[in-house]
Amino acid sequence: MSAFTRRWQTIRYAWHEYHTLYLFMLPFIVLFLVFVIAPVVTAVYLSFTYFNVLEPPRWIGLSNYRLLFVEDDIFLIAVKNTLLFSVITGPLGYTISFTLAWFINRLRLRQAYTLAFYTPSITSSIAMSVIWLYLFANDRYGVLNYLLIEIGLISEPVAWLREQSTILPVIIVISLWMSMGTSFLVFLAGLQDVPHELYEAGMVDGIRSALQEVFYITLPVMRPQLLFGAVMAIVNSFAVFQVAAQVAGLPSPLYAGHTIVAHLYDYGFIRFEMGYAAAIAVVLFLFTFVLGRGVMRLFSEK
């Protein structure tokens, strides 16, 4: 019996046994194909074309990718900024989310603390940027400049949102402050789902400190939640755009806060070069896909 015949018999058996389940899954499968798979395939196709919305797509092969990596210096700056942002905010935001969830899970007023830390992540980034713009204002009336001048650390106001060396750190600080989102809630739910009997068994086996409980009991049990949080951290760190655009502008001074998504938005929705924007989207997808597969392998069950 050939491999194809065996596979076909397996498919027929699965359909015969579970066809009712597949029918219930059909609405989701249709929506997934229409709103996820079809847009991805379309974007990949458009990345090999010149498409300005007004005219039909015209096939140009690898020209968009050659232009992207060889001639587009702004894109390389965006890649550098995005990678630097991701390397800092991804692991740091992931660690902060888990650490705060672990601390809050041990407190009595758990709901109040959860609401306090989760609220910034669901608040509009545009509304929050107004507060941060006031905090990091470039004149002496900005909160941070005023405090630093009052205590004597600086004598002149610092242009936090105009100097190339300070724009990206400001965006990183704001993003970290707003990073207590879905992953934070998932970590908190996972911590509450760890059976208390495991901690009691651990004490019998010699575990004496809370840190040992985390490493030997909590983290192994929470592997699915940790995987979800890692994937979300990667996606969110590579998708940074609104905070950077609202705080530093589009484009930011000397492109100091320019990211891959900002570059995509520039070419897709300002210049309407959809083929080139699709090539940027494909590169961004490959970045997140490769890193996502890496963390899935890291947290997969052995």
BELJO-V503485 format. One line per field, one symbol per residue. ss: DSSP state (H for helix, E for strand, - for the rest). phi: phi as a letter, one per 30 degrees, with the letter a starting at -180 (. if undefined). Layout:
# BELJO-V503485
ss->???
phi->???
This chain:
# BELJO-V503485
ss->--HHHHHHHHHHHHHHHHHHHHHHHHHHHHHHHHHHHHHHHHHHHH--EE-------EE---HHHHHHHHH-HHHHHHHHHHHHHHHHHHHHHHHHHHHHHHHHH----HHHHHHHHHHHHH--HHHHHHHHHHH-------HHHHHHHH-------------HHHHHHHHHHHHHH----HHHHHHHHHHHH--HHHHHHHHH-----HHHHHHHHHHHH-HHHHHHHHHHHHHHHH---HHHHHHH----HHH----HHHHHHHHHHH---HHHHHHHHHHHHHHHHHHHHHHHHHH---
phi->.ddddddddddddddddbdddddddeedddddddcbdddddddddddcbcbcidcdecdbicddddddccccdddddddddddddddddddddddddddddddddccdddddddddddeedcdedddddddddddcedcdddedddddddcidbcbdcdecbdddcddeddddddddcddcdddddddddddcddddddddddddjdccddddddcbddddceddddeddddddddddcdaddddddcibddehhdcdbddddddeddccchcdddddddddddddedddddddddddcddd
